[in-house]
Amino acid sequence: MNYHTDLANRLPPGVRNAAYMIDWELTKGGRTDVPRLVDVTVPMRDDESGFVRFVFEIASGILIALGWYRTPAHYERAEYREDAVKNICTKACAIFKDHFFIKNFETIRTCAEDLVANARDCGLPVQLIDVRLTETGEFGENIGILLEIETLAHNLRYRTIFLTASDKETLKLKFSYEMDSVKHFVDARSHLKANGAHGTIDLLALNTLKISGRLDCDLRSMIDKLKITNRNDEELFWKFGRITSKSNKYKDVHWNENCLIINNIVLPDVVCAGALGRPVTDLIEGPAFSSNMMIIKVNTWPEEGLEFSKVTLDLPKYFFNINSNRIWPVPSRRTPPLR
């Protein structure tokens, strides 16, 4: 059998049975002109929404993971398992016999290698990890190519990202979009290093962490994460090396980064105009808001049933260093020292 016993032993029973059934279906009668089942991937134990993937080799060095978008629990049902096995085998054999996929794969793999090499020549930190075929579409009805690369993320740490494409032009557009962000990440990382900081944080996010009572702990935990939800159910996330926040905790007030939504309040035009350049605390009170958060734009929607005001803030920014627990102002005309 192509399917190895030591691999099968770590699979849930239903998935293991499906793998044996696939292997038998493909190789019955001593057939050799078929794709080869080489691996099965299952989600982590605590990931109930993850999908099972059956990995086939359809040509030398060319793999595709098929799974019909189903979780391990689906394979515990015998009637579903039999149907799924037939569909997966049919799709794997169709791809194996269609030379278009192999030719297209080689074309896009060469394109991916060139894109990564050119980016590295420009000084961007990016590494090609893998290129393989993949299911695309809402129900896996299409076949595309998956590019796996390692590069910087919004927290300025390395991460793995995946790009899917069916042709070179689509891949070039998606890769260029990612590299545009990486250029900003590189600049932000250099700026932080020059100032001895691990990141910056805006004042609204900083106040949010202070209120939770876990400022140092949460800052430390965010270094290797793109986002966290604190004990008050408020979301803290990275954006180009800066920590910002999002909150839907309060009934009539919520925010995303520097955009504040006040529900069920329609501000008169004269109030909107007069609020510009004023502290947000002149308009609304709350422990997360400070008098040095200035209003730079106000919009109001008076439609019945959808009454709210949108306030855009200029938020002071602060450097932070998790080793020294130091937090200090990013140079600005109005960013005050922390008290």
N, C-alpha and C positions, 0 to 999 in steps of 0.2 A: 504493500500500500504506500501511496505517496504521503498519507497523513500520519504523522509520527505519534507514537503512544505517549511519550513524555509531554507533548503539547496537549494532547487530548485530556490528560489527567487533571489539568488545571481549569477545565471548562465546566460550566454548569451542565447538568445532565442532559437537558433538552438540546442545548447547543452542541454538546459532544455527539449526541445521536444524529443531529442534522449533518454534522461534519462527516461522520462515517457514511451516512446515506449519500452525500454528495460525492465522496471519494469512490464509493461503490458504483454509483450511477455513471460516473465519468469513465471508469476503467473496466466495467464489466465486459466480458468477452475478450479480454486482453487488448483492448483498444489503446493505442499510443498517440493517435492524432487528435489529442484533446488537451485543453488547458489543464494545468497541474495545480491542485490545491496545496498551498505551501504554508499557510498560516491562518489563524482565526484570532481576531481581536475582539475583546469584550470590554464594556465600560467598567470603571472602578466600582467596587462593591456598594458605595454610598451614592452612586449616580444612577437613579432609577429611570432616567430619561435617555440614557446613552444607547447607541445602536451597536448591534453585533455586525462585524464585517468579516466575510470570507474572502481571503486573499488568494488570487490565482496568478500564476505565471503564464502569460499568453504568448510570450516569445522570450528569447534569452535576454534577461535583465529588464523585462517589461512586466510590471505587476499591475493588477487592478483589484480593488477591494469592492466587493458586492455585498449587499445585505438587505435590500428591499426595505430599508429604514425601519427595522424592527428591533425591539429590546429583547434581552434574554428571556423574559417572561413569556413572550409569544411562542418561543420554541418549546415550552413545556407542554403545549397542547398538540397532541399527535396529529389531529386533523389539519391544523395550520402548518405544522412542521413539514408534512408531506407536500403540501401545496407550495410552500416556500422553496423547498429543495428543487422541485421541478422548474420553478421560475428562475432560480439562480443558475442552475445547470444550463438551461436554455440560453440565458443571456451570456454566460461565460463562453459557451461554444460558439455563439453567433459572433462575438467579438474576436474569438480565436481565429475564425475563418475569414474575417473581413480584414484584408490587408490595408484598407484605408486607415484604420486606427493605428496600425504599426508605423506606417509611413508618416502619418500626421504627428505621431508621438516623437519620432526621431527629429522631425523638423522643429517642433516646439522645444524639445530638449536642447537642441543646438542653440536656438534662440535664447533660452533661459540661461544657458552657460555664458553666452556672449553678453547678455544684459548684466549679469552679476559681475563678470570680469570688468566691464566698462565702469560699473559703479565703484568697484574697488580701486580702479585706476584713478578715479576722482576723489579718493580718500574716504569713501563711505564705508562704514563697518557693516558688511553684509556677507553672508556665506550661504552657498547653495547646499542644502541638506539632501533633498531628494526630489525626483520628478517621477510621477506615476499617473496612470489612468485613474479616473474616478467617476462615480455616478454623479450626475447633476440633474437639476429640475426638482420640482416639488415631490415627485414620487420616484425619483431615480430613473426617469424615463430616457434621459439623454446620457451620453458619455463625453466627458471632457478630460482635460489634463490638469493635474494638481501639482503646483509648484510649492515646495516647502523650503523656506529660507529662515535664517537666523539673523536678526538685526535689532536695532534699538527700539524700545517702546516709549510710551509717554512718560514712564517713570525713569527713563534714561538708563534702564537696565536691559540686558539682552532677553529676547523672547523669540519664539518660533511663530511665524505667520504662514498662512496658506493662501495661495492665489489660484483660482480656477479659470481656465480659458479653453476655448475650442479652436482658436487660431492665433497666429503670431501677433496680429495687430491688437487683439483684445489683451493679450498678455503684456505687450509693450505699454499699453495705456495703464493697466492696473499696476504694473511694476513702477512706472514713472510716478504715479500718484503716491505710492508708498515711499519712494525715494525722496520725493519733495518733503514729506514729513520728516524723514530721517535727517535731511539737511538741517532742519530746524532743531532736531534733537541734538545733533552734533554741536551746533552753535550754543544751545542752552547748556549742554554739559561743560563746554569750555568756559562759559561765563560763571557757572557755579564753582568749577574747580579753581578759577582765579580768585574767587571770594571765599574759598574754604568752606563751601556749603554743600549739603547733599540735595537740596531742593529749595524751592520757594513755596510760600503759602499765602493766600489772600486772607484779609482780616476776617471776613465772614466765616471762612472755613476754620480759621484759628479760634475764633470765639465759639464755634460749634464744638470743637474738640475740648476746649476749656470747660464748657458746660457739662460735658459728659464725664469730666473728672479723670480722664485718661490721656491727657495731652501727650506726654513723653512716650507712653506705651503705644498709643495709636500711631504716632509719627514713625516710631521704630518699625511697627508691623507693616506700614505702608511701603517701606523701602523696596520690598520684593513683590509687591502686589500692585495691580493697576487700580484697584478700588477696594474699599471696605465699607461695611455698614456698621455704624457705632451702636452703642447700647441704647441710644435714643432713636434708633431706626432712621438715622440721617446718613446719606451716602457721601463719602469723601472719595474723590478720584483725581488722578493725575491728568494734566493737560500740558504738554510741551515742557515738562520739568517743574510744573507748578501744581500744588494741591489746591483744589477748589471743592465746592460742596453743592449738594442738592438736598432739598428737604420738602416733604409733603406732610410733615408731622402736625402742623397747626391747621386748624379748621379753615380759617379765612386768609391765611398768609402762607405762601410757599415760594421757593426760589430755586433757581438753577444757575450756578456760577454767580454772575453779577446782575441777573435779571430777577426782579421781585414781582410777584403777582399778588395783588390784594383783591380778594373776591368780594362781591356784593357792595362795592363802593365805586361810585362814579364821581370823579373829581371835576369840578367846574373848570372851564378853560383858564380862568384867572388864577386858580390855585395851581394848575399844571405849569403855567408860565412862571409864577412866583416861586415855585419849588426848585427851579433849576439853580444849581450851585449851592443849594442849602443842604444841611445834614439830613440824612434819612430819618433821624430821630425827631425831626420837626413834623414828620408825617406819620410815623408809626413807632411804637415802642416795643421792646422785646429784648431779652438777654443776649441775643445774637447780634443785635444792632448797636453800632457805636456812632458817636457824634462826628467822627472823622470819615464816615462813609458818605460821600457826596453824591447828590442826585444830578445826573447829566442828561436824563431824558425821561419824559412822562407821557404815556398814552393812556387813553381811557375809552372803554367800549360801553355805550349806554343801552345796547339792545336789550329788550326785556327778556329775562331768562338767561342772559349771558352778560351780566354786569360785572365788570372788573376793571382794575387799573393796572398798568404795567409800568414799573419803575426800573430804570437802568442806573446802576450805581458805579461810581469810580471807587474801587476798593484798594486801600493801601496793601502793599506786598511786603513780605518779610522773608529773609533767608533763615534757614535752620540747619543745624548740624547735630545729628543724632548721637555722636560720640561725646560731645561736650554738653549736650542738652541746651545749647545756646540758640536763641532766636533774636535776630536783630533786623532793623529796617533795611529794605532795599532803598538805596539813595533816591530821594524824591523831595520835592519842595514841601510836601505836607505830611509825609509818613512819620508819625511820632514814634518815639521809643516805647517799648512795652512797659507797662507798670506791673 
